[in-house]
Amino acid sequence: MINDKSNEFIRRILNFPAIRPSETICFSSLVTSLIQLGQKICEYKSRTFFTNNKNCRNSIRLIEDILVVVKEIPNGVSRFANSSILSSLSEIHFIFQKYQFLLEDCSREDARIWMLAKSEDVSCQIQMLARAVAVALDVLPLEEMDVSVEVKEVVEFVRNQAVKLKFEVEMDDRRMQMNVLKILDQLEDGIIPESSDLKRVLDYLGIKCWSACNKEVKFLDNEIFSEGNTDMGLLSSLMGFMIYCRGTLFEVLDNVSSTQINGGSSNADQVIRFLNLDDFRCPITLEIMSDPVTIASGHTYDRSSILKWFRAGNSTCPKTGERLTSIDLVPNLALKFLIKQYCYVNGIPFVETGRRNRDTVKSVATGSVANEQAMKLLASFLVGRLVAGTMEQQNNAVFEIHLLTKTSIFNRSCLVEAGAISPLLNLVTSRDSSCQENAMATLLNLSKNSNSKSIIVGNGGLFAILDVLKGGLKMEARQHAAGTLFYLTSVEEYRKMIGENPEIIPSLLELLRNGTDWGKKNALVTIFGLLRRPENHWRVIAAGLVLLVVNLLKSFKREDLITDSLAVLSTLSERLDGAMAVLYAGALPIIVNVLSSCNSRAAKEYCVSLLLALCINGGADVVPVLVKNSSLMGPLYSLLAEGNSKASKKASTLIRILHEYNEKTYSGLVSPVFIEDQFINVW
């Protein structure tokens, strides 16, 4: 059999991971596979090739002629299966695979401008494959195969065609390449390109709507951050070109919704929500996998943990104990995609491994001068639309700006400098729910920029954000408002202003009480940010936060929400009034249960911090209860061995407190109160 797994992985464009047929393959299987592969290639005749059209169609005609020959080979007759015939047919099969990859790339709907830019490489690849076909046919021992004279004549014809045909960059492609380069030069110089020149390129490539243009942008973005990329400069320039076109040329945003901004569909989101989080955990660390790989036993682990297992000298499957014949790791891309989607839908951070961090790369530069200048020009254009455009133009502009601010620090900086914040604050009062949502989400993204916080607050942004937090037209807008407040709390002055506003904390608690999981998360982290100012502690306690969070802890299924809740309670418990509020809310058994049952290491570490704070601030009530709980010591000793240094110290101190209480109990010397100063050193 032919072991062809090349389609199981995401293949970079113009990369052809063809696999030679096994040396033990039988003659009839090889011929059958060769015919099937050739027929698949011939089906590409119905595809559209926006570039390299003539070269691709000449290649398909060559394949069709070769198929005529292959079909005449007496299939299943073992006497033809000598090494020279098998070798020649195997080589043709190998070439056919490369042809299929190449034709697939040339007909992709999302890589048109890239294939135009790489026309020279494409024509060279086609020329090389044609020459390889000629060589393979030249060594094919026709005399030994008893084929007809007509077939021999076809072979000779195809061989001559493969040698004589000149696969060069087509004139129209070359001319359009020059147009693109001219526009890129203009962008580099900060010159606004003529719309007619941009449209001419897009019309040539068949890009006639916003969604088609957006597909090109997504493809180029993925290519830039693919491993092994050596064309970042050109890719970045072309992406700047396409983003500029997307933002300036299309008045109608076809087939887009708020879910499409994030790369998903509402139906897909519903499916993702019902997946079992445990299926995404590494069996070794029990943490959500960021880079799942499958080993020879068929089980999947996070790459870093299984590599550590192998480097320790183990050659077995950790889950089954099965001895492995190979320690090769196969990326489980399908599972990784599901994990990323699950994390996005549920608001869980997902850390990419093995790839350049997008924000890091884009924080200072965009990869090319053309991209950088294109973004500055586009930012000015879009802000102009926000200020003076029609209602439809404003809605389209805020949608586009939301897209631009999602991942790139540089884009955010350009938009802040172009003056986007003030008109966006005006738009959060819109009675159009989609416009309000996009404007608020954009302000959330811009609030991550260090220079934007003072501009938001200076333009009366706190009042606008509060209005959305209290009465946003959609729950999404309200949760974006809470997230924006979180970033503002990173500034001490604004923590004070937000905390002193009598309506903000109650509004955050209302979102925590009735919001979506994502809204609850944003409310929790914003409250956590406010607690960095000690004066805000009594405000959140007085508002009834503690009892609400403790009650929610009983119902939370998501670990990130459990962790955030524990972080808030732990911070409050560092002070006596907070610790008393936590104890009176009946939190102690819930915290112990989380410590014993939760798989999240961060949640366990917050549990230990919380229990230690409760022991220090309410020891007489807390320690006897903890001592009686036999399930507590196991997780504590586990954290002592596996936690970070701070968590280990706290676990060690808590263990010491419990042991000392036991010793005093047995000796009859139990003290009625715990002395706080005895444990101050752990902080």
Secondary structure, DSSP 8 states (H G I E B T S, - for coil): -----GGGS---TT--------TT--HHHHHHHHHHHHHHHHGGGGS--SSSHHHHHHHHHHHHHHHHHHHTS-TT-GGG--HHHHHHHHHHHHHHHHHHHHHHHHT-SS-HHHHHHTHHHHHHHHHHHHHHHHHHHHT--GGGGT--HHHHHHHHHHHHHHHH------HHHHHHHHHHHHHHHHHHTT----HHHHHHHHHHTT--SHHHHHHHHHHHHHHHTSTT---HHHHHHHHHHHHHHHHHH-SS-TT--HHHHTT--HHHHHHHHTS-GGGGB-TTT-SB-SSEEE-TTS-EEEHHHHHHHHHTT--B-TTT--B-S----EE-HHHHHHHHHHHHHTT------SS--HHHHHTT--SSHHHHHHHHHHHHHHHHHHHHS-HHHHHHHHHHHHHHHTT-HHHHHHHHHTT-HHHHHHHTT-S-HHHHHHHHHHHHHHTTSTTHHHHHHHTTHHHHHHHHHHH-SSHHHHHHHHHHHHHHTTSHHHHHHHHHSTTHHHHHHHHHHHS-HHHHHHHHHHHHHHTTSGGGHHHHHHTTHHHHHHHHHHH---HHHHHHHHHHHHHHHTSHHHHHHHHHTT-HHHHHHHHHH---HHHHHHHHHHHHHHHHHHHHHHHHHHHT-TTSHHHHHHHHHHS-HHHHHHHHHHHHHHHHHHHHHHHT---SS--GGGGGGG-
